[in-house]
């Protein structure tokens, strides 16, 4: 885990730039003073940059990067994904090219959805990664520090509305930030301007940390029963890294295809 995170965070440093420098064309020699030479066409002296000078080098470098990434890519679905889904009754919805991922399951008469994004790996600050001196040791430690992943948990009951819990998963723990109730369950998930406007006018509830401690504990146990637990907290950062790697490899392929046409 730590080695994968280090490789992702240092990708830009470890590899050369994709674009080589462009040498400026030589300055044209002084124009003759003979009158009939003034009307000479200079089209042959003007460099044609479009579809020619840099394209081949860029395609070559993109292909090098693509082959490097593919050589480190695991074929098929990783074992950690299979194990988590089998043990925790979640189904996963992961669309190529989309940075958001959804986990869903049922619990009694409840529909549970966990929404998270791979953008968290790019938004993590340097302080959220291991110091360089600790990286080697951390590779052999089970409790290596991970980056935080925000996850929105929605629990919906037909005809009874929905509850949305904003959480942060890190280092094997789920921290609750807020709990909000929607009388209309559609408002919890619907992505439209009207739904967004309605949500803005609703009471969002108190800060979770300000609740009575025993009430906080009961909310945490309520979530654990529904699979929002340590297993999920460990799974989310690993899956974010895995998906980000897939999307990066596909981005390289798309860019290579585009430039080479």
MIMAR-942747 format. One record per residue (C-alpha): x, z negated, y negated; residue number from 1; residue in one letter. Coordinates in Angstrom, 3 decimals, padded with zeros to 6 digits. Layout:
% residues N
       c1       c3       c2 resi resn
        X        Z        Y  NUM    A
...
***
This chain:
% residues 261
       c1       c3       c2 resi resn
  000.000  000.000  000.000    1    X
  002.641 -001.029 -002.548    2    X
  004.887  001.908 -001.649    3    X
  001.999  004.327 -002.084    4    X
  001.111  002.830 -005.443    5    X
  004.730  002.999 -006.576    6    X
  004.952  006.644 -005.574    7    X
  001.766  007.438 -007.534    8    X
  002.836  005.560 -010.664    9    X
  006.321  007.121 -010.683   10    X
  005.268  010.666 -009.786   11    X
  006.006  012.023 -013.246   12    X
  009.493  010.446 -013.286   13    X
  010.527  011.343 -009.748   14    X
  009.857  015.054 -010.053   15    X
  011.136  017.661 -012.521   16    X
  008.852  019.140 -015.135   17    X
  006.526  021.884 -013.962   18    X
  007.334  024.074 -016.960   19    X
  010.817  025.453 -017.667   20    X
  012.070  026.020 -021.177   21    X
  011.437  029.422 -022.734   22    X
  014.417  031.102 -024.377   23    X
  013.578  032.535 -027.779   24    X
  014.113  036.280 -028.112   25    X
  017.212  037.427 -029.935   26    X
  016.806  038.202 -033.637   27    X
  016.518  041.944 -034.262   28    X
  019.504  043.580 -035.880   29    X
  019.323  044.408 -039.563   30    X
  017.012  047.348 -040.325   31    X
  018.795  050.541 -041.474   32    X
  018.317  051.552 -045.071   33    X
  017.645  055.195 -044.188   34    X
  014.118  055.974 -045.394   35    X
  012.845  057.779 -042.301   36    X
  013.792  054.799 -040.083   37    X
  011.403  052.476 -041.924   38    X
  008.422  053.983 -040.140   39    X
  009.915  053.468 -036.649   40    X
  007.574  051.765 -034.150   41    X
  008.757  048.247 -033.191   42    X
  006.311  047.756 -030.324   43    X
  009.082  048.062 -027.743   44    X
  011.051  045.240 -029.398   45    X
  008.137  042.754 -029.367   46    X
  008.172  040.632 -026.168   47    X
  004.981  040.652 -024.131   48    X
  004.479  037.013 -023.040   49    X
  001.025  037.413 -021.478   50    X
  000.999  037.460 -017.644   51    X
  004.683  037.916 -017.195   52    X
  007.461  035.686 -018.425   53    X
  006.569  032.142 -017.353   54    X
  003.832  032.768 -014.782   55    X
  006.098  033.364 -011.785   56    X
  008.221  030.269 -012.476   57    X
  005.141  028.108 -012.963   58    X
  003.523  029.341 -009.745   59    X
  006.768  028.678 -007.863   60    X
  007.032  025.121 -009.201   61    X
  003.341  024.409 -008.525   62    X
  003.814  025.610 -004.959   63    X
  006.864  023.359 -004.505   64    X
  004.865  020.360 -005.680   65    X
  001.905  021.360 -003.518   66    X
  004.016  021.655 -000.374   67    X
  005.640  018.293 -001.098   68    X
  002.258  016.591 -001.395   69    X
  000.885  018.297  001.726   70    X
  003.905  017.198  003.742   71    X
  002.984  013.566  003.023   72    X
 -000.739  014.042  003.524   73    X
 -002.473  012.444  006.479   74    X
 -004.662  014.806  008.476   75    X
 -008.343  013.901  008.678   76    X
 -009.942  010.657  007.561   77    X
 -007.464  007.742  007.391   78    X
 -007.798  005.001  009.963   79    X
 -008.408  002.329  007.310   80    X
 -011.506  004.225  006.148   81    X
 -012.922  004.558  009.659   82    X
 -012.328  000.884  010.408   83    X
 -013.957 -000.303  007.183   84    X
 -017.068  001.860  007.541   85    X
 -017.557  000.876  011.175   86    X
 -017.120 -002.846  010.524   87    X
 -019.179 -003.094  007.349   88    X
 -022.162 -000.768  007.889   89    X
 -021.462  001.247  004.738   90    X
 -021.877  004.993  004.358   91    X
 -019.611  006.800  001.911   92    X
 -020.454  009.620 -000.483   93    X
 -017.327  011.322 -001.781   94    X
 -017.690  014.735 -003.432   95    X
 -014.579  016.838 -003.983   96    X
 -013.721  017.247 -007.645   97    X
 -015.789  014.222 -008.699   98    X
 -013.978  011.011 -009.629   99    X
 -016.830  008.664 -008.665  100    X
 -017.441  007.457 -005.113  101    X
 -020.539  005.718 -003.747  102    X
 -020.834  003.307 -000.833  103    X
 -024.356  002.596  000.403  104    X
 -026.064  000.461  003.020  105    X
 -029.298 -001.379  003.675  106    X
 -029.796 -005.109  004.031  107    X
 -033.300 -006.123  005.120  108    X
 -035.655 -004.548  002.560  109    X
 -032.822 -003.898  000.111  110    X
 -030.932 -000.730 -000.748  111    X
 -027.376 -001.506 -001.775  112    X
 -025.066  000.882 -003.627  113    X
 -021.475  000.325 -004.735  114    X
 -020.209  002.779 -007.329  115    X
 -016.505  002.993 -008.245  116    X
 -014.136  005.517 -009.801  117    X
 -010.587  006.746 -009.149  118    X
 -009.932  006.675 -012.901  119    X
 -008.955  003.002 -012.548  120    X
 -005.629  003.970 -010.966  121    X
 -004.748  005.989 -014.075  122    X
 -006.006  003.346 -016.506  123    X
 -004.018  000.476 -014.952  124    X
 -001.385 -000.981 -017.270  125    X
  002.265 -001.467 -016.247  126    X
  001.715 -005.235 -016.098  127    X
 -000.768 -004.691 -013.269  128    X
  001.948 -003.246 -011.043  129    X
  004.761 -005.073 -009.314  130    X
  008.048 -005.607 -011.201  131    X
  010.752 -003.230 -009.991  132    X
  012.859 -006.037 -008.488  133    X
  009.929 -007.138 -006.325  134    X
  008.894 -003.735 -004.989  135    X
  011.144 -003.678 -001.926  136    X
  010.114 -007.151 -000.794  137    X
  006.457 -006.469 -001.458  138    X
  006.421 -003.528  000.950  139    X
  006.685 -006.023  003.788  140    X
  004.155 -008.472  002.395  141    X
  000.472 -008.424  003.262  142    X
 -000.493 -009.943 -000.085  143    X
  001.119 -007.314 -002.326  144    X
 -000.429 -007.151 -005.782  145    X
 -002.955 -004.339 -006.226  146    X
 -004.464 -002.785 -009.336  147    X
 -008.015 -003.798 -010.355  148    X
 -010.936 -001.551 -009.439  149    X
 -014.253 -001.901 -011.258  150    X
 -017.290 -001.566 -009.033  151    X
 -020.945 -001.541 -010.037  152    X
 -023.143 -003.029 -007.318  153    X
 -026.878 -002.222 -007.369  154    X
 -029.383 -004.027 -005.141  155    X
 -032.844 -002.464 -005.210  156    X
 -036.177 -003.440 -003.632  157    X
 -039.051 -000.956 -003.548  158    X
 -041.568 -001.834 -006.232  159    X
 -039.621 -004.925 -007.272  160    X
 -036.970 -003.474 -009.553  161    X
 -033.211 -003.758 -009.142  162    X
 -030.242 -005.951 -009.945  163    X
 -026.905 -004.540 -011.096  164    X
 -023.770 -006.663 -010.744  165    X
 -020.589 -005.575 -012.505  166    X
 -017.560 -006.635 -010.495  167    X
 -013.780 -006.235 -010.375  168    X
 -011.966 -005.992 -007.038  169    X
 -008.313 -007.028 -006.888  170    X
 -005.961 -008.783 -004.474  171    X
 -008.638 -009.256 -001.844  172    X
 -011.176 -010.881 -004.164  173    X
 -014.374 -009.777 -005.879  174    X
 -014.815 -011.198 -009.390  175    X
 -018.302 -011.005 -010.904  176    X
 -018.510 -010.184 -014.609  177    X
 -022.249 -009.854 -015.218  178    X
 -025.619 -009.759 -013.473  179    X
 -028.520 -007.746 -014.920  180    X
 -032.111 -007.313 -013.760  181    X
 -034.138 -004.097 -014.231  182    X
 -037.897 -004.312 -013.790  183    X
 -037.872 -000.537 -013.310  184    X
 -035.399  000.123 -010.504  185    X
 -034.803  003.703 -011.692  186    X
 -033.038  002.432 -014.801  187    X
 -030.272  000.948 -012.654  188    X
 -029.019  004.387 -011.571  189    X
 -030.679  007.145 -013.534  190    X
 -028.200  009.159 -015.599  191    X
 -030.141  010.603 -018.519  192    X
 -030.225  010.186 -022.279  193    X
 -033.657  008.561 -022.100  194    X
 -032.635  006.075 -019.405  195    X
 -029.454  005.232 -021.302  196    X
 -031.495  004.610 -024.461  197    X
 -033.866  002.282 -022.598  198    X
 -030.984  000.334 -021.083  199    X
 -029.460 -000.283 -024.500  200    X
 -032.524 -002.189 -025.627  201    X
 -032.627 -004.550 -022.638  202    X
 -031.276 -008.081 -022.406  203    X
 -028.104 -007.807 -020.344  204    X
 -028.032 -011.408 -019.207  205    X
 -025.471 -014.184 -019.814  206    X
 -021.752 -013.965 -019.180  207    X
 -021.309 -014.838 -015.523  208    X
 -018.466 -017.253 -016.277  209    X
 -020.797 -019.259 -018.523  210    X
 -023.289 -019.993 -015.741  211    X
 -023.378 -023.332 -013.959  212    X
 -020.566 -023.381 -011.400  213    X
 -022.908 -024.034 -008.475  214    X
 -025.042 -021.063 -009.579  215    X
 -021.924 -018.870 -009.695  216    X
 -021.018 -019.939 -006.167  217    X
 -024.480 -019.099 -004.862  218    X
 -024.388 -015.651 -006.474  219    X
 -020.999 -015.018 -004.828  220    X
 -022.342 -016.076 -001.433  221    X
 -025.401 -013.860 -002.036  222    X
 -023.077 -010.882 -002.502  223    X
 -020.876 -011.771  000.476  224    X
 -023.901 -011.662  002.782  225    X
 -024.481 -008.100  001.623  226    X
 -020.934 -006.912  002.291  227    X
 -019.565 -007.409 -001.224  228    X
 -016.665 -009.440  000.090  229    X
 -012.917 -009.600  000.678  230    X
 -013.015 -006.617  003.036  231    X
 -014.515 -004.479  000.274  232    X
 -012.035 -005.849 -002.268  233    X
 -009.144 -004.733 -000.044  234    X
 -010.740 -001.375  000.736  235    X
 -011.445 -000.190 -002.823  236    X
 -007.848  000.063 -004.177  237    X
 -006.697  001.754 -000.962  238    X
 -009.484  004.301 -001.132  239    X
 -008.877  004.973 -004.838  240    X
 -005.248  005.829 -004.021  241    X
 -006.285  008.011 -001.084  242    X
 -008.873  009.971 -003.097  243    X
 -006.617  010.336 -006.130  244    X
 -003.997  011.883 -003.862  245    X
 -006.550  014.325 -002.423  246    X
 -007.771  015.333 -005.872  247    X
 -004.219  015.794 -007.163  248    X
 -003.325  018.061 -004.244  249    X
 -006.457  020.143 -004.821  250    X
 -005.662  020.318 -008.546  251    X
 -002.241  021.765 -007.722  252    X
 -003.858  024.342 -005.447  253    X
 -006.433  025.295 -008.087  254    X
 -003.777  025.665 -010.794  255    X
 -001.546  027.762 -008.541  256    X
 -004.461  030.052 -007.654  257    X
 -005.452  030.464 -011.292  258    X
 -001.994  031.197 -012.684  259    X
 -001.082  033.596 -009.876  260    X
 -004.123  035.873 -010.372  261    X
***
